[in-house]
């Protein structure tokens, strides 16, 4: 049996290739839009891809099933509750898909979405029981999926509770491989580990250990931030099939659309095109951040330091459903600058009341402590507050370590706000160095 796991660190998504070396066939489960990685791996392993399995319709990234279907003629299998607008092979609870001696048993596990299925993988050369299960967006390592992205949260949570009970019927030694690791918005407390076992989760996963359904539901409906561009991504994944992207071309002059500068925050601060927004492609969670802060329904012009940087940015944008790319420009003009603020500079500015400090972390982070007098607007929402911030005191953005502060300051500056970011350090570094760090409730 052949088994490969692929993890997108930016989105926290996992996908899989399962095959049999003797028969020379394999399938892909939950493929990313960038399907080249699976084609290369299949060629390296000497197998032919014959099918795509989807655990469900994804809400946080565009699937590659359309590219596989249109460009390579692969059939796509999904549970009919997904109501896809493309030709598909329906999955039903208890179905078995075979690749040589490898059998993949379908377990319908609704909750995250009505159509959600897990796949128990059996290598009949080793035995008749599954030795691993792809749990998709049901059971994570250390957590369970959120239930509010496709249905009313309590309804989804009750479905998920029942689905987890079904998965717990598997033997303790069965390995689990989830559809997400930490970094995804489809769960909040999941581990960065890429796999676990049923026995380990039974013992240590707090969601699994909740014995009563009402307790589980009350905990599960405390959901967080919804994925960026979610409705658009779901629409694309439900069909019709999305084919391969157009090549990203260099621009000799300016292009039409919103300008996204993907260089480092320091390079952006030193000089950038007027009105550009900065989301560094080499920073964490680039696709998610870009999806949150780019204006909806506008074409995008990429400004980058290298063509390779631009191509990686395009791939990240396409992963979250942003396909309207005008092209890219190297070495963008330096019409505007953004002066960062160091933490030791911020103290006298705060004490004199010369600036407004904007805490751009999420509310649950601020609940752990904040700078007295600061205002909390998560970075993903600052565009909506730009008009309110215009014409007042200069704004200094701060987060936990710098990256989100840089993004937020660029969005505000592009909207006409006098904004400066703290790029090196953040709120946790404030304690004991400057004014007192106040904890909520104190």
C-alpha positions as CSV (number, residue, x, y, z in Angstrom):
1,X,0.0,0.0,0.0
2,X,1.1,3.5,-0.9
3,X,0.2,6.4,1.4
4,X,1.3,10.0,1.2
5,X,0.2,13.0,3.2
6,X,0.4,16.6,1.9
7,X,0.1,19.6,4.3
8,X,-0.4,23.2,3.3
9,X,1.2,25.1,6.2
10,X,-0.3,28.4,5.2
11,X,-3.9,27.2,5.3
12,X,-3.5,24.3,7.7
13,X,-5.0,21.9,5.2
14,X,-4.1,18.2,4.6
15,X,-4.7,16.1,1.6
16,X,-3.7,12.5,0.7
17,X,-2.6,10.1,-2.0
18,X,-3.5,6.4,-1.5
19,X,-2.5,3.7,-3.9
20,X,-1.2,0.3,-4.6
21,X,2.2,-0.1,-6.2
22,X,1.4,-3.6,-7.7
23,X,-1.7,-2.5,-9.5
24,X,-0.1,0.9,-10.3
25,X,-3.2,2.9,-9.4
26,X,-3.9,5.6,-6.8
27,X,-6.5,8.2,-5.8
28,X,-6.3,11.6,-4.2
29,X,-8.4,12.7,-1.2
30,X,-9.3,16.4,-0.7
31,X,-6.9,17.8,-3.3
32,X,-5.7,21.3,-3.1
33,X,-6.1,23.5,-6.2
34,X,-2.4,23.2,-6.8
35,X,-2.6,19.6,-8.2
36,X,1.0,19.6,-9.5
37,X,2.2,18.2,-6.2
38,X,0.1,15.0,-6.6
39,X,1.0,14.6,-10.3
40,X,4.7,14.8,-9.4
41,X,4.3,12.4,-6.5
42,X,2.4,9.9,-8.6
43,X,5.0,9.9,-11.3
44,X,7.7,9.5,-8.7
45,X,5.9,6.5,-7.2
46,X,5.1,5.0,-10.5
47,X,1.3,5.0,-10.2
48,X,-1.6,6.4,-12.2
49,X,-4.2,8.6,-10.6
50,X,-7.7,7.2,-11.2
51,X,-10.1,9.0,-8.9
52,X,-10.7,11.9,-6.6
53,X,-12.5,11.5,-3.2
54,X,-13.9,14.5,-1.4
55,X,-14.7,14.3,2.3
56,X,-17.0,17.3,1.8
57,X,-17.4,20.6,0.1
58,X,-14.6,22.8,1.5
59,X,-15.2,26.3,2.8
60,X,-11.7,27.5,3.3
61,X,-9.8,26.5,0.1
62,X,-10.6,25.8,-3.5
63,X,-10.4,22.1,-4.4
64,X,-8.4,20.7,-7.2
65,X,-11.0,18.2,-8.2
66,X,-12.1,20.4,-11.2
67,X,-8.6,20.5,-12.6
68,X,-8.3,16.7,-12.2
69,X,-11.7,16.2,-13.9
70,X,-11.2,18.6,-16.8
71,X,-7.5,18.2,-17.5
72,X,-7.0,14.5,-16.6
73,X,-10.4,12.9,-16.9
74,X,-10.6,11.7,-13.3
75,X,-14.1,11.0,-11.8
76,X,-14.9,12.8,-8.6
77,X,-16.7,11.0,-5.7
78,X,-18.7,12.9,-3.0
79,X,-21.8,12.2,-0.9
80,X,-24.9,13.5,-2.7
81,X,-25.9,15.6,0.3
82,X,-23.3,18.1,-1.0
83,X,-25.7,18.8,-4.0
84,X,-22.8,19.4,-6.3
85,X,-23.3,21.1,-9.7
86,X,-21.0,18.8,-11.5
87,X,-20.9,15.2,-12.7
88,X,-20.0,13.0,-9.7
89,X,-20.0,9.5,-8.4
90,X,-22.1,9.3,-5.3
91,X,-20.7,8.0,-2.0
92,X,-23.0,6.2,0.5
93,X,-22.3,5.0,4.0
94,X,-20.7,1.6,3.9
95,X,-19.5,1.8,0.3
96,X,-16.1,0.4,-0.5
97,X,-13.7,1.7,-3.1
98,X,-11.0,-0.7,-4.1
99,X,-7.5,-0.2,-5.5
100,X,-5.9,-3.6,-5.8
101,X,-5.8,-5.0,-2.2
102,X,-6.5,-1.6,-0.7
103,X,-10.1,-1.0,0.3
104,X,-11.5,2.4,1.3
105,X,-14.7,2.2,3.4
106,X,-17.0,5.2,3.5
107,X,-18.2,6.3,6.9
108,X,-20.9,9.1,6.6
109,X,-20.0,11.6,9.4
110,X,-22.2,14.7,9.1
111,X,-21.9,17.6,11.4
112,X,-19.3,19.9,9.9
113,X,-21.4,19.7,6.7
114,X,-24.3,17.4,5.9
115,X,-22.4,15.4,3.2
116,X,-19.2,14.9,5.3
117,X,-17.6,11.4,5.1
118,X,-14.6,9.8,6.6
119,X,-12.6,7.1,4.9
120,X,-11.4,4.0,6.7
121,X,-8.4,2.5,4.8
122,X,-7.9,-1.3,4.8
123,X,-4.8,-3.0,3.4
124,X,-6.1,-6.5,2.9
125,X,-2.6,-7.8,2.6
126,X,-2.3,-6.9,6.3
127,X,-5.8,-7.8,7.5
128,X,-9.5,-7.0,7.2
129,X,-9.6,-4.2,9.7
130,X,-8.7,-0.6,8.9
131,X,-5.3,0.5,10.1
132,X,-5.9,4.2,9.3
133,X,-8.8,6.5,8.8
134,X,-9.0,9.9,7.0
135,X,-11.3,11.9,9.3
136,X,-11.5,15.0,7.2
137,X,-13.2,17.8,9.0
138,X,-14.8,15.7,11.8
139,X,-12.2,14.5,14.2
140,X,-8.9,16.5,14.4
141,X,-5.8,15.9,16.5
142,X,-6.8,17.4,19.8
143,X,-10.1,18.9,18.7
144,X,-13.2,18.4,16.6
145,X,-14.5,20.4,13.6
146,X,-16.7,23.5,13.9
147,X,-20.4,22.9,13.1
148,X,-21.6,26.3,12.0
149,X,-20.3,26.7,8.4
150,X,-23.1,24.9,6.6
151,X,-26.0,24.7,9.0
152,X,-27.3,26.1,12.3
153,X,-24.6,25.6,14.8
154,X,-26.6,23.5,17.3
155,X,-28.0,21.3,14.6
156,X,-24.5,20.7,13.1
157,X,-23.1,20.1,16.6
158,X,-25.6,17.3,17.3
159,X,-24.7,15.7,14.0
160,X,-21.0,16.0,14.8
161,X,-21.5,14.4,18.2
162,X,-23.1,11.3,16.7
163,X,-20.4,11.2,14.0
164,X,-17.6,11.2,16.6
165,X,-19.3,8.4,18.4
166,X,-19.2,6.4,15.2
167,X,-15.5,7.0,14.8
168,X,-14.9,5.9,18.3
169,X,-16.1,2.5,17.4
170,X,-12.8,2.0,15.6
171,X,-10.1,0.2,17.4
172,X,-7.7,2.2,19.6
173,X,-4.8,1.4,17.4
174,X,-6.3,2.9,14.2
175,X,-4.3,5.9,13.1
176,X,-6.2,9.0,12.2
177,X,-5.2,11.6,9.6
178,X,-7.4,14.7,9.6
179,X,-8.2,17.3,7.0
180,X,-6.7,20.1,9.0
181,X,-3.9,20.8,11.4
182,X,-3.4,24.0,13.4
183,X,-3.6,27.2,11.4
184,X,-7.0,26.4,9.9
185,X,-10.1,28.3,10.7
186,X,-12.2,25.1,10.6
187,X,-11.3,24.4,14.2
188,X,-9.8,26.3,17.1
189,X,-7.9,24.0,19.4
190,X,-6.4,21.5,17.0
191,X,-2.8,20.3,17.3
192,X,0.0,21.0,14.8
193,X,0.6,17.2,14.7
194,X,-0.4,15.7,11.4
195,X,-1.7,12.4,12.8
196,X,-2.8,10.6,15.9
197,X,-4.7,7.4,16.9
198,X,-8.2,6.7,18.0
199,X,-6.9,5.6,21.4
200,X,-4.9,8.7,22.0
201,X,-7.9,11.0,21.0
202,X,-10.2,8.9,23.1
203,X,-8.0,9.6,26.1
204,X,-6.8,13.1,25.6
205,X,-9.1,15.0,23.2
206,X,-11.4,17.2,25.3
207,X,-14.2,17.1,22.6
208,X,-14.1,13.3,22.4
209,X,-14.2,13.0,26.2
210,X,-17.4,14.9,26.6
211,X,-19.9,12.1,27.4
212,X,-23.2,13.9,27.1
213,X,-24.6,15.4,23.9
214,X,-25.9,18.6,25.5
215,X,-22.4,19.3,27.0
216,X,-20.8,18.8,23.6
217,X,-23.3,21.0,21.8
218,X,-22.9,23.9,24.3
219,X,-19.1,23.7,23.8
220,X,-19.1,23.2,20.0
221,X,-21.3,26.2,19.2
222,X,-18.7,28.6,20.6
223,X,-17.3,29.2,17.1
224,X,-14.7,31.6,15.9
225,X,-13.8,33.6,12.7
226,X,-15.3,32.3,9.5
227,X,-12.9,31.6,6.7
228,X,-12.1,34.5,4.4
229,X,-14.1,34.5,1.1
230,X,-16.1,31.5,2.4
231,X,-19.2,31.9,0.3
232,X,-17.2,32.3,-2.9
233,X,-15.1,29.3,-2.1
234,X,-18.1,27.1,-1.4
235,X,-19.7,28.2,-4.6
236,X,-16.6,27.3,-6.6
237,X,-16.3,23.9,-4.9
238,X,-19.9,23.0,-5.5
239,X,-19.4,23.5,-9.3
240,X,-19.2,23.7,-12.2
241,X,-15.7,22.4,-12.3
242,X,-12.9,25.0,-11.9
243,X,-10.1,24.4,-14.4
244,X,-6.5,25.4,-14.5
245,X,-5.6,29.1,-13.9
246,X,-4.4,31.5,-16.6
247,X,-0.6,32.1,-16.5
248,X,0.4,35.1,-14.4
249,X,2.1,37.6,-16.7
250,X,4.5,40.4,-15.9
251,X,3.2,44.0,-16.3
252,X,5.3,46.7,-18.0
253,X,3.3,49.5,-16.4
254,X,0.5,49.7,-13.9
255,X,-2.4,47.3,-14.1
256,X,-6.0,47.7,-13.3
257,X,-7.2,46.7,-9.8
258,X,-6.3,46.6,-6.2
259,X,-2.5,46.5,-5.6
260,X,-1.2,43.8,-3.3
261,X,2.5,44.1,-2.3
262,X,3.8,40.7,-1.2
263,X,7.3,41.8,-0.2
264,X,8.4,41.9,3.4
265,X,6.9,44.4,5.7
266,X,10.3,46.2,6.0
267,X,10.6,46.5,2.2
268,X,7.1,47.8,2.0
269,X,7.7,50.3,4.7
270,X,10.8,51.6,2.9
271,X,8.7,52.5,-0.2
272,X,5.7,51.2,-2.1
273,X,3.2,52.2,-4.7
274,X,0.4,54.6,-3.7
275,X,-2.6,52.8,-2.3
276,X,-0.9,49.4,-2.1
277,X,-1.8,46.9,0.6
278,X,0.9,44.7,2.1
279,X,0.6,41.0,2.9
280,X,4.0,39.4,2.8
281,X,3.9,36.1,0.9
282,X,6.7,34.8,3.1
283,X,4.7,35.4,6.3
284,X,2.4,32.9,7.8
285,X,-1.2,32.4,6.6
286,X,-0.7,34.5,3.5
287,X,-3.8,33.3,1.6
288,X,-6.1,33.8,4.6
289,X,-4.8,37.3,5.4
290,X,-5.0,38.4,1.7
291,X,-8.5,37.0,1.4
292,X,-9.6,39.1,4.4
293,X,-8.1,42.4,3.5
294,X,-8.4,42.6,-0.3
295,X,-11.4,44.5,-1.6
296,X,-14.1,42.1,-2.8
297,X,-14.7,41.6,-6.6
298,X,-11.7,43.7,-7.7
299,X,-8.9,42.5,-9.9
300,X,-5.5,42.2,-8.2
301,X,-2.1,43.5,-9.3
302,X,0.8,41.8,-7.5
303,X,3.9,43.8,-6.6
304,X,6.9,41.6,-5.7
305,X,10.6,41.5,-5.4
306,X,11.0,38.5,-7.7
307,X,8.9,36.6,-10.3
308,X,9.1,33.5,-8.1
309,X,7.6,35.5,-5.2
310,X,4.8,36.7,-7.5
311,X,4.0,33.2,-8.7
312,X,3.8,31.9,-5.1
313,X,1.5,34.7,-4.2
314,X,-0.7,33.9,-7.2
315,X,-0.9,30.3,-6.1
316,X,-1.9,31.4,-2.6
317,X,-4.6,33.7,-3.9
318,X,-6.0,31.1,-6.2
319,X,-6.2,28.7,-3.2
320,X,-8.8,31.0,-1.6
321,X,-10.8,31.7,-4.8
322,X,-9.1,34.9,-5.9
323,X,-8.5,34.3,-9.6
324,X,-8.9,37.8,-11.1
325,X,-5.2,38.6,-11.3
326,X,-4.1,41.3,-13.7
327,X,-0.4,40.4,-13.5
328,X,2.7,41.3,-11.5
329,X,5.2,44.0,-11.3
330,X,8.8,43.7,-10.0
331,X,10.5,46.5,-8.1
332,X,7.3,48.6,-7.5
333,X,7.5,52.4,-7.4
334,X,8.4,54.0,-4.0
335,X,5.7,56.7,-4.0
336,X,4.8,56.3,-0.3
337,X,6.5,55.1,2.9
338,X,5.3,53.7,6.2
339,X,7.4,54.5,9.2
340,X,7.4,51.6,11.7
341,X,7.3,52.3,15.5
342,X,9.6,50.4,17.8
343,X,8.2,49.4,21.2
344,X,10.5,51.7,23.1
345,X,9.3,54.6,20.9
346,X,5.7,53.8,21.6
347,X,5.8,54.4,25.4
348,X,6.3,58.2,25.3
349,X,3.8,58.5,22.4
350,X,1.2,56.7,24.5
351,X,1.9,58.6,27.7
352,X,1.7,62.0,25.9
353,X,-1.6,61.0,24.2
354,X,-0.1,61.8,20.8
355,X,-1.4,58.5,19.1
356,X,-4.2,56.1,19.2
357,X,-3.1,52.6,19.7
358,X,-5.0,50.1,17.7
359,X,-4.9,46.5,18.9
360,X,-5.5,44.4,15.8
361,X,-5.6,41.0,17.4
362,X,-8.7,38.9,17.8
363,X,-11.0,39.6,20.8
364,X,-10.1,36.3,22.5
365,X,-6.4,37.3,22.4
366,X,-7.2,40.7,23.9
367,X,-9.1,39.0,26.6
368,X,-5.8,37.7,27.9
369,X,-4.5,41.2,28.4
370,X,-4.2,44.5,26.6
371,X,-2.5,48.0,26.6
372,X,-4.6,50.4,28.7
373,X,-6.4,52.9,26.5
374,X,-5.9,50.9,23.3
375,X,-8.8,50.2,20.9
376,X,-9.5,46.7,19.6
377,X,-10.3,46.2,15.9
378,X,-9.1,42.9,14.4
379,X,-6.8,43.4,11.3
380,X,-9.3,41.7,9.0
381,X,-11.9,44.4,9.9
382,X,-9.9,47.6,9.9
383,X,-10.9,48.6,6.3
384,X,-14.5,48.9,7.6
385,X,-13.3,51.4,10.3
386,X,-11.0,53.5,8.1
387,X,-13.4,56.4,7.7
388,X,-14.0,56.5,11.5
389,X,-10.2,56.7,12.0
390,X,-9.5,59.4,9.4
391,X,-8.6,62.9,10.6
392,X,-8.0,61.9,14.2
393,X,-4.7,61.2,16.0
394,X,-2.1,59.2,14.1
395,X,-2.8,55.4,14.6
396,X,-0.2,52.9,15.7
397,X,-1.2,49.3,15.0
398,X,0.0,46.5,17.2
399,X,-0.6,42.7,17.4
400,X,1.1,39.9,19.2
401,X,4.4,39.9,17.2
402,X,4.2,42.3,14.2
403,X,2.8,40.7,11.0
404,X,-0.8,41.5,11.5
405,X,0.1,45.1,12.6
406,X,1.9,45.5,9.3
407,X,-1.0,44.3,7.3
408,X,-3.5,46.5,9.2
409,X,-1.3,49.6,8.9
410,X,-1.0,49.1,5.1
411,X,-4.8,48.8,4.8
412,X,-5.4,51.9,6.8
413,X,-2.8,53.9,5.0
414,X,-4.2,52.9,1.7
415,X,-7.6,54.3,2.9
416,X,-6.1,57.6,3.9
417,X,-5.4,57.0,7.6
418,X,-2.1,58.2,9.2
419,X,-1.0,54.8,10.4
420,X,2.2,53.3,11.6
421,X,2.8,49.6,12.6
422,X,4.8,48.0,15.4
423,X,6.6,45.4,13.3
424,X,9.0,44.0,15.9
425,X,7.2,42.7,19.0
426,X,3.7,43.2,20.3
427,X,1.3,43.4,23.2
428,X,2.9,40.4,25.1
429,X,6.2,42.3,25.1
430,X,4.6,45.4,26.6
431,X,4.4,43.9,30.1
432,X,7.1,45.0,32.4
433,X,8.8,47.3,29.9
434,X,6.4,50.2,29.7
435,X,3.1,51.2,31.3
436,X,1.3,48.5,33.2
437,X,-0.2,45.7,31.3
438,X,-3.8,45.4,32.3
439,X,-5.7,42.1,32.3
440,X,-9.4,42.0,31.5
441,X,-11.5,42.2,34.6
442,X,-8.8,43.9,36.6
